[in-house]
């Protein structure tokens, strides 16, 4: 599902965004599978997911968030072997680096749905095989494309506490080298955050960062619960935070960033239109905002396109877009040497662009 960019900027700003070195913090592993990747997997494993590219576009037209989850799980069902995991991960890395200017990304992975296949619990792969596949692909992607990947292990909330128990076990007892965070995704309605407090406490004690989704399809209380019960260090989406001035003040004062995904919010009907998106309210309240693509092919978008949307909604010129990119790097859990390197690349890119354009730097 594609949303229109209101008053989209011209080719100059789009070219600037394309070349701008970036980090992405809220992007899902399976949800990053492009039509090309899904088509290959659907050819390998015929199912309800079409392999034809045009049919895939129609398949990704969501009625609401519940329908999105249904479609997402159908794509998950295509990932059946460690080779599928490796192929998916490596090809995502290729597209992130070569098409979106990414230097660093934290991919949200949901190993539970590969180890315990929701469509066929008798199938599934050992967590050891899953871990080996993502790690080998991570190392190869950095070697081949210069893209540093890190993982966030995500509890699929719709499967309840048993999925949280399993995900915590994967994170603590089968921890991949690239794992930096512990998250919570899936539907928010009927999935209260406090029930997962013990899991997040153990994950944090093991040195993992707390990054739950919250306030996407529910109200501000879900964000408060994530902050107070789960000790969230970043909030995935947090869209409804704009409804609570006290929450906005708290986010601004504590510096807890929001991982904002504009097109995703439109596609899942969390927000009616881009013009009504609260990203400007967040910025104006002093909240730290990062811009991300969530499940880009499923929502007919890219990270570059989300930056273009942010440029329009926040009235950003090239300097503002560069600072948005820096914010993403600073809010990441990347090693210090990686953060410093990417920030240096952003500065060098801006300086080169300014010299080429006579130093105006304006859109």
Secondary structure by P-SEA (a helix, b strand, c coil): ccccccccccaaaaaaaaacccccccccccccccaaaaaaaaaaccccccccaaaaaaaaccccaaaaaaaaaaaaaacccaaaaaaaaaaaaaaaacccccccccccccccccccccccccccccaaaaaaaaaaaaaaaaacccbbbbbbbbccccccaaaaaaaaaaaccccccccccccccccccccccccaaaaaaaaaaabbbbbbbccccccaaaaaaaaaccccccccccccccccaaaaaaaaaacccccccaaaaaaacccccccccaaaaaaaaccbbbbbbcccccccccaaaaaaaaaaaacccaaaaaaaaaaaaaaccccaaaaaaaaaaaaaaaaaaaaaacccccc
